[in-house]
Amino acid sequence: MNKVNILNIPITNTTKAQFSKKMMILLEKQKRPIQIVTANPEIIMLAKENPTYEGYLRASDHVVADGIGVVMGAKMLGTPLQERIAGYELLLEFLSLADVEKHRFYFYGGKPGVAQKAAEEAKKRFPNAKIVGVSDGYGGDGDGVQVAEKIAELKPTHIFVALGAPKQEEWIAQHAQRFQHAIMMGVGGSFDVLSGQVNRAPELFIRLNLEWFYRLITQPTRAKRMLKIPQFLLAIQREKRK
């Protein structure tokens, strides 16, 4: 798959359908973990500020454009991406492609009870998705090392990690060697949405690429984080001038 360089981060240039199917095929063949980062402007700016975190992103197998700002940035640089690949939608895509005989899912992260509710909803919506375990992200099931040991015993093929950036990518990088046959993906707040704790933006906002705006007006506490979007676009403009 082709990759587009955005502020020193290689973004995989594909569609959600192509990417998810390709990863499921690779899962059958590869004997090492597949690490996926779902990146928005905030994550890319965090990588620019933190070289260690940037290393995690660059060492991942794939970074996909979760966030219309990343798609806009690629277009501004003259290297357009095929489409935005939202982490939440990619999670659902993997669940929808599951074969009950082959695929085993683990949900790690979120507030106490959220991963469990998300798993229950996933079972209702995707009967072929076998969910073998859940752990919250607040230490109720042990620290990161203990959770990794627990997950390794269950041998899942998909590990969704909802610890938020940079913790989720850090956990994946530190424990990937335990999993020789798994897709490992940071999914941010996806469990909150899947469990019904947080409403996703209405379809109109999603189609108009205004999901970020819906989050801002419904969750004003995100305002400080949203400042990363104009900072990201300014960084893109500087990169373009170079």
N, C-alpha and C positions, 0 to 999 in steps of 0.2 A: 504494500500500500504506500502511495506517495505521502510525503510529509511536507508541511509548510512551516518555515521558521518564523516564529513570532516572538520577538524580544528574547531570542536565544532559546526558546522552548519549541521543540518539534511537535507540531500538531498534525495528527493523522487526518488526511483529506479523503473522506469517504462519506457514505450515507449510513444512517442508523441500521437499515435493513441489511445492507451489504456487510457492515462491520460485525453485527451480532452473529450472522450466519458464519462468517469467516472465523470468528473466535470459537464458535462451537465446533467447527471442523478441526481447528488447531488443537482444541482441548483433547480431541481423540488421539492426536498424533504426538503431541509434545510431552516430554517427561520433565518439564520444569514449569514453575508457575507463570501465569500471564498476568502482568501487573498493568492495570488501567487507571488513569487519572482523568477525572471529568473536570476540566478547567474552565473557570470563568475569569474575567479580568482581575478580580480580587486575588485569586490564586496565583496568577502570573505576576502580579505586582508584588505579592509576598515572596515569590521566588527571586525577584530582582533585589529585594531587601535582605534575603537570607540565602547565602550561597549553599548551605547544607541542604535546605529545602529545594533549591534549584537542582541540586544533584539528585535528589529523589525523583523529581519530575523527569529529568533527562535520562535517568537510568531505567525508567518505566518502559514497558513495551509499547504502550500507546497512551498518548494524551489526546483526548477528544474535546471538541469545542462545546462545552456546556455554558452557554451565555452568548447572547446576540452580540455583545461587545467584542468578543473574540472573532466572530464572523465579520463584523464591521472592520476590525483592525486588519484582518487578512486582506480584505478588499482594498483598503486604503494603501496597503503595501504592494498592491498589484498581483497578489497571489491568492485569489479567492478560493474559499472553501466550498464544497458542494452543499453542505447544509449544517445547521446547528444540530448537535446530538446531546440532548438534555440527559443528565445522569438518571433522573427519575424514569424517563421513558426507556432508557437503555436497560435499567433494572427490570422493568416490566417485559421488555423484549426477550431478555434471557429467560425469565420465568415462563413466558409463552412458548418458547422453543424447547422446554424441558421434556426429556424422556424419563419416565418414572423408573425405568430399569437402569439408567446410566447416570442421571444427574441428581446431586444432593446439595442442598443450599443451607448456608449458615448466615444468620443475621446478627451482627455485632454492633452495638452502639445505641445512642439515644438515651433518653431518661428512663428510669425504671418502669418497666411495663410496656414501653412503646414498641420495642423490637418484637415482643410477644404478640401484641395486637396487630402489628404489621404482618407478622408471619401468619396469623390466623386469617387475615384478610387475603393474603396471597394464596393460601390453601383454598379458599372459597372461589377465587377468581381463576386459579390455574391448578386444576386437580392433578395434573401430571408433575407438578413441582413438589418434590419431596424435601421438606424442610426438616433437617436433622437436629437443629438446635438454635438457641438464641442466647445472647448475653447483653446486658445493658452496658452503657458506656460510663457508668458512675461508680464502678468498683463493686457492685452488688454481687457479681459473679467472679470476683478476683481482679487482680491487676492485669496489665497487658500481657505479661509473661504467662500467668496462670490461664488466662483465656486462650492464648495461643496453644498451650499444651492441651487444653480441653478440646479445642477445635481440631487439632492434629489427630487426636484419637478417633474422631468421627469421620475423617477423610472426606470432607465435602469437595465437590467439584466447583462450587461457586461460593466465595466468601464476600459478602457485602459489608463494608465497614463504614459506619455512620458516626464518626468521632469529630467531624469537622476538620477543616484545614488549620494547621499543618499536621495535626495529630494522626489523622487516618492514614495519610501517605507515609508518615514516619513509622507507624505500627506495621504497615504492609512491608516496607523496606527492611525493617528489623527482623521480621518473622517469616519472610517469604521462603527462606530455605527449608522451613518445616513442611512445605506443601509442594510436592513434586508434580501434582496433577490437579491444578485448580486455577480458576480465574479469580483474581483478587481485585476488587474495585472499591474505591472510596465513593460514597454516595451522599455525603452531606446530610441534608435534612429530609431525605427521601422516606425514611421510616415514619416521620411525623405526618407526611402527606398520605402515605399508604394506609396508615393506621387510622386516619381521620382526625388526628389531633390538629392538623393545619390544613386549610383548604387551598388547593392549587388555584391558580388564576383561571377565570372563565375562559372558554375556548376563544372568544373574540380577542382577548388580550394576548393569548398565546399566538394566534394567527398573525396579529399585528406586531409581533416581537416586542410586546410591552409587558411581559411577565414581570420584569424587574420593577416596573412602575407600580403594578398591582401590589407587589410585596412591600414596596415603600409606603403606599397609602394605607395598607392594612397592618403593617408592622413598622411604625415610625422609628422604633429603636434601631432599625437597620440603616438609618440615614448616614451614620458615620461610615459604615461599610460601603455604602453606595458611592461615597466620594472617590473610591478606588476606580470607578468607571471613567470619569473625566481625566483622572491622573493617568490611567492606562492609555486613553486616546491621545493625550498629550505626548506620552512616551512614544506612541506609534508615529505621531507627526515628526518627532525628533529623529526617529529611526529612518523615516522616509526621506528626510532632508539629507541624511548621510549618503 
